[in-house]
Each structure stands twice: as structure tokens, then as C-alpha cells.
Amino acid sequence: MSHERHNILNYKKKLYLIVIFRTNVDNKRMILPAKQQRSLDRINKILDTAELILEHEPLSALSIAKISVEAGLKRTSTYKFFETTDDIKLTLIQRYVETCNEVLSVDLQTHVGADYSRCLKNCVNSIIGFFKARPGAQKLILENTVSPAVTSSDLHKIAATILKHVEGSIGLPNMFNKTGVFLVITQIIFSILSLNAKEDNELTEVGLNEAVRASNAYLLSCLATPA
């Protein structure tokens, strides 16, 4: 087996363990075999520690050595699950995006938009609130100018949540590639918030307004195009 193939399989295994954890929390959490549970606990300890470091220090401070010390683990134990710091960043991005979507879904339950712009503003406000409450997510996803970055596959769930909110509040006419349209809308929102965070060192009203304006303009242009 090639080294690249080995890394891909290890990464999928880690994500599988994390998915088990994310979907079986609280009273719904399943009983796992002891060895698998220990692996899951260590993975989450590593990720929790990395997240804590990012809350107080720059992204450049994140390293296997520092995370291992802060987590109280041997460096070899950390390397068993994450061969590089980028592996940890990639998995943290997955976790952050999943949590962002959960926050967005809850927030939108109490908001109804009177028009497309209002619907999108509800969504952008929630996403901004998520990042402001989690400095690590803002540093890793919005302020990061190097790899790894958020991929379109990471954003599909958020795009689906935004689409559901717009359809539930106002409805949408028949349109070509609705799922793809809202994925682009989500990418527009994240791109503008990223630019806002990099230029102003924080998320501001300007970022909010520009994200809403640009995403709404794109949606209206798509609606004007015959299906």
C-alpha cells in the first residue's frame, strides 16, 4: 500500500470515529469497544487542546509538540492519529463547520425572513455570531491564508441549511441546480467574511452588509435566469 493511500485511510478512520462521537452525544451516545473508545477519547482530547491553544495564540503556535504537551500526551501518541499539524487543522475545520451548521440551524428556527435579503441576513448574522464566539474558528477558517482551507464539500451542510431557511420563509420558484446555487452563496458569504476578518482584524458591520448584498445579488441573478 502506498504512503498516500495509507494516509487517506487513516484520515477516513479518524473522521469515522469523530462522526460516531458527534452523532451519539449525551444520552444517545452508543457504547463503543474499549479500544475504539480510547482512540476516540484521545482524538477529541487532541482536538480540544488544539482548539484551546487557538483561542489564545496565533495559528502559527499550533504544533504537534505543543499540542502533545498541553494535552498531557506523549508525542508518539499524537502522531498515531495525526501525522502532521495540517491533519489536525483539517479535522478541526470539519468540527468547526459541523458546529457552525448546528448553531445556524438552531438560530434560524426563531427567524423568518420577509424577503430573500432578510433571510440571508439572518444566516450571515448567525455565522458571524458563531465565529465571534470561537476565536479559534475565525483564525483557522477566516484569517488563514495558507492550506488547509475550507473546501466546498465542507460547506454543503451549511448551504443546505441556508436553502432550507429561504424555502421555508419565502419559497423558491423552480430554478436550475438549486443546491449548487446555494453552495455558491455560502462560498460568497465565507469569502467576504474572510476578507473582512483579514482587513479589519475582526468581523464588522461592513462584512455583514457586504456578505448579504453580494449573496442576495447572486441569488436574484440566478432567479432571473430561466430554469
Buried (B, 14 or more C-beta within 10 A) or exposed (E): EEEEEEEEEBBEEBBEBBEBBBEEEEEEEEEBEEEEBEBBEBBBBBBBBBBBBBEEBEBEEBBBEBBBBBBEBEEEBBBBBBBEBEBBBBBBBBBBBBBBBBBBBEBBEEBEBEEBBBBBBBBBBBBBBBBEEBBBBBBBBBBBEEEBBBEEEBBBBBBBBBBEBBEEBBEBEEBEEBEEBBBBBBBBBBBBBBBBBEEEEEBBEEBBBBBBBBBBEBBEEBEEEEE
